[in-house]
C-alpha cells in the first residue's frame, strides 16, 4: 500500500486557489498525509486474504469522477463498513481516481490499470463496462452495485439500485471521521464557484478500445467563457464569503470539507456537482447548464435526493458566456432564502 500511495497519491494534492488556507493545505508534505491514517495501520495488521473488487456504473466510465464517486467510492465504503473482509484488490481500472482510493483507510493490495489482463479472453478492464461482457467471476469475487443513477431514466427506474439514506449517512460519517486535521482546519467558505480545468491523464492514456468521450474532461468539454468576469463580480459582491476553486487532483477529503461547509455552490454541469452529495440539507446548488445539457437532470435529481435547493442558469454554448447579473440574482436569493441549516 505504501508503494501505491507513493505512485498514485503524491500528485493528488495540487490546488488551484489563492485562498491562504488552501495554499497551506497544498504545501503540506505527503508524508504527513500518509502518517495521519492510523486506521489503515490497524487494519493492515489484521487483514487476511484480499477480496477482488469489480466496479460498474450505469453510464459513462469510473475513470471519470461522477461515475467513480457513485459507481466505485460510495459502494466500496458501504461494502467496507459491512464486510468481514479488510483487504481489497481493485480489479477495475479507475484512471486518475487511484489516488483517491489511496487516501482511504482501506488495505488495498492492488489496483489494476489499463494494461492488466484479467481473464482467459485477455480482455482489459480499461473502464467499467468493456471488460465484463465475457468476464467470469470467481465465487469469492465481488461486483459492487452502481449508484450513479441520477439521469432521469435511471432515477425514475425502481429496478436501478439506489444508495439508501442509511448507507449515505454512514458513508458521509466515514469521510467526516477520517478527515486529516490539516484539512479539517480549513476555514469554511460560504459561496463557492467551481472553475473547470483539465487533467492531463485523459490525453496521456491512448487506448484504441476507449470511446473518445473517455479521452476528454473538464474545460475541454465545456467551460464558462466569461469565468474571470464572474469571479470578479462575485468577489466584489460577497468578499471573503466567496472563493473560486478548481478540483482537479484535489483530495477527496478536501472536496468533502469544502462542499459540506458551503451554503451555495455555483458550477457548470459536470463532475464537480457530484459533490453536492456531501452538502448539508437545505443548502443550495446553482447549475450552469449549456444547451446540450438542458435535458440532463442528473444534478437536479441529486439535489432532490439530498434535500438541497436547486436552481439553473442556462448557457447558450458549452464554452460561451453566461448572464452574470442573473447568476448574482440566484446567489442572492439562495442567501436570503435562509434555506441553509445552521
N, C-alpha and C positions, 0 to 999 in steps of 0.2 A: 504493500500500500504506500510505503514511503516513496518508492520509485514512481508510482502513479501520481502522487501528489507533486513530485518534482517535475514530472514530464508534462502534466496537464494543468497544474494549478498556478504556477508562478506568474504566467501572463494574465491571469484572471482578474488581477486587482488594478487594472488600468482604469482611471477615472477621466471624465471629460467635463469637469466643472471647476469654476473658480472659487466655489464656496470653501472657506478656510478649513472647516472641519473635514470636508470630503478630501481636500488635499492632504491633510494629515493622515487620513484613512489610507490614501493611496501610497503614502510613504512608509507605512508600517511594514516591517520585514515579514517575508513569507514564513520564516521560521517561527515567528510569534503566532501566526495563524495555525500552523500545524500543532504547536505545543498547547494551544487552547482547547484541543479536542480530547479531553480526558475520557469521555465516554467511549471514544474509539479505542483507546488503550485498554480499557477494561474489557471491551467486547472482543478484541482480538485475542486476548489471553484465554477466553472461554470458548472460542469458536471451534467447531468441529469441521466436517466436510462442507464445502461450498455448494450451494444450490444454484443451478443455471437459470438465469432470469432472461426472459424474452419480452420485449416491449412491442406493443402495437399502437396504432392510433386510427381514428375513424376517417381521417382525411390528412393529406399532407405528409410530412415526414418528421420523425422525432429528432432529426438533426436541426430542426428549427424550434425556437424557444416555446411558442404557444403549444405546439404538439408535444414537445418534451415535457413541459410543466404538467400537462394534464394526461399525457399518454405514458409518461415514464416516472417523473419525480413523485407526483402525488400518489400514484398506485404503489410505488416502491416504499414510500413512507408508510402507507396504510398496511402493506404486507409486512414490513419490518416491525411495526408495532403489534401485530397479531400473530407473527410466525415464531415457531420454535427455532428456525434457522438464524444463525448470526453471521454467516459469511456468504457472499454472493459473487458469482461470476456473471458479468453482464455480457450477454451473447448478441446483442443488437448494437450496431454502430450508432452512436449518438453525436458524432461530429464534435463540434466545439463545446458541447454540453458536458463533455467528460470532466472538465474542471469543476463543474457544479457538483457532480457526484463525489468528487474528491474532497469537497468541503464537508460533506455529510459525515456524521459519526457512525458510518457503516464500516464493516470489514469487507471491502471489495478486493478480491484477489486477482481479478482480471476484467478488463474492458476490451471487447473486440473492436477492431477497426475495419475499414472497408476492404482490406486485403485478406481478412480472415476467411478461411474456408470452413464452413460449419457443418457440412453433411456430405454424404456419399455422392451427391449430384454436383459437388463443388460450387454450389450457389453461394453468393456473397450476401451478408447481412449489411448492405450499404445504406439501407434505410429501413423503415418499419414494415414494408409490405413485400418487397420483391423477393425476399429470402424465404417466404413462408408458403409459397404455392405448393411445394412438394416436401417441405421440411417435416421430418418425423421426429417428434419429441420423445425423449425418454420418460419413463414413468415418474422420475423424480424432478424433471424439468418443470418450470413454472412459466406460464404465459399470462402476464398480468392484464387486467381489464383496462380499457382505454376510456378516459373521461373527457376527451376533447369533443364534447357533444353539444356545443353551443351554436353551431349552424342551425338555421331554423328547422330544416327537415329532421335533423338529429335530435334537437331539443324537444320537438313535439312527438318523437317516436318513443313510446313507452318500452320498446324492446331494446333500445340502446342503453347500455349501462350508464348510470349517473352516480356520482360520488354522494354518499349520504351526508346529511347535515352533521351527524355524529362524527363520521370519518373526517370531514372537513375541519371541524373544531379540533379534533385530535392532531391532525396534520399541522394546523396553524400553531397549536400549543407546542408541538415538537420543534418547529422552527424557532418560535419565541424562546423556548428554553435552552436552545443551543447557539444563540447569537453570541459571537465573541464580544467581549466587553468594549473593545475599541470601536465596534460598530454600534453597539447599544448606546454609547455615549454621544453619537452624532446628534446634534440639535435637530429637532423636528422642523420641517418646513411646511407651511400651511397650503401653499399653492405651488403645484409642480407642473412644468411644461416639459414634455419629453421631446428631445431632438434626435431624430433618426440619423444614424451614421451607418457604416458598413463594417462587416467582419471579413477579413481577407481570407478566412478559411474557405468560403464558398467559391472564390476564384481559384484557389490553390488546388482544391480537390477536383481532379478531372477523371470522371468515370463514365465510360460510354453507356453504361446501363442506367445512368441517372437522368431523370427528366430535367429539362432546362430550368424549370422553376426552382429546383433544389440547388442551383448554382448561383442564385442571386439572393440578396437580402437587404433589409434596411432601406437606406436612401436610394439604392439602386432601383427599388421597386416604386417607391413614392416618397415625397417629402413636401414640406411647406415652402413654397418659393420665396415668400417674404418672412421667413422664420426670424431673421435678425431684427426686423422691424417689430414683430410680435413680442420678442424678448424685451426690446426697449420699452414698448407700451406697457407690458405687464410689470416690469421693474419700476417704471415711473409711477404707476398707479398703486402698487402693493408693497413696494420697498422690500424690507427684509423678510416679509411673509412669502416672497416669491423666489423660486430658483429654477433655472433652466438646466436640465440634466440629460446626459446620454447614458445608456445602459449596456452597450456592447461590452462584453467581457468583464462585467462587474459581478461582485459576489452576490449569490442568491440571498444571503442574509442582509446585505446592503439593500437589495431591491425590496425585500420584505419590510425592512425598517422604514425606508422612505415612503412606501405606499401605505403601510399601516398607520403612519403618523400624519399622513396628508389629509386635508379636508377636501381639496379639489385637485384633480389630475386632468390636465389637458393633453391629449395625444392624438396623433393621426392614427387611422385604422392600421393596426399592426400588432406585432407580438407583445410590445410593451404593455398594452392594455390587458393582457392576460393577468398582469399583476394586480388588477382590480380584485382578484381572488383574495388578496392579502388585506384589503381595506376594511375599515370598521363599518358596521351598518350605518346607514343614513348619511354617509359621506358621498362624494359626487365625482362622476367622471364626465368629461366633455369630449366627445369623439369628433375628430375632423375627418369627414368622410368624402373622398373623391367620388365622382360619378360612377366609376367602375365598382365601387364598394357599397353602393346605396341599398342593394338588396342582400347584403351580408349582415345578418343581425347577431353575429357572434357576441359582441360586447354589450349590446342591449340586453340580450338574454342572460349573459353573465351578470350584469348589473341587477337584473331582476332576481336571479338566483341568490345573489349575495346581499340583497336588500339595500342597494345603492341608488342614489339619484342618478339619472341619466339624461343627457341632452346631446344634440348633434348639431354641428355646423358643417354645411355642405361646401365642397370644393369642386370647381369645375373640372380640373385636370389633376392627375396624380402628382404632378410636380408644380402645380400652379399656385398662385397667390390665394389668400383667404381674406375674408372680411374681418379685419382686426377689431373695429368697434363692436361688431356682433359677438366676437369671442369675449371681449371685455364685458359686454352686457350679460352674457351667460355666466361668467365667473362672478360678477356682482350679484346676480340672482341666487347663485349657489351659496355665496357667503351670507347674504341677507335672509335666506330661507330658514336658517338655523336648523337644517336637517341633521347636521353632524352631531354625533354623540360627544359628550364632554369627557 
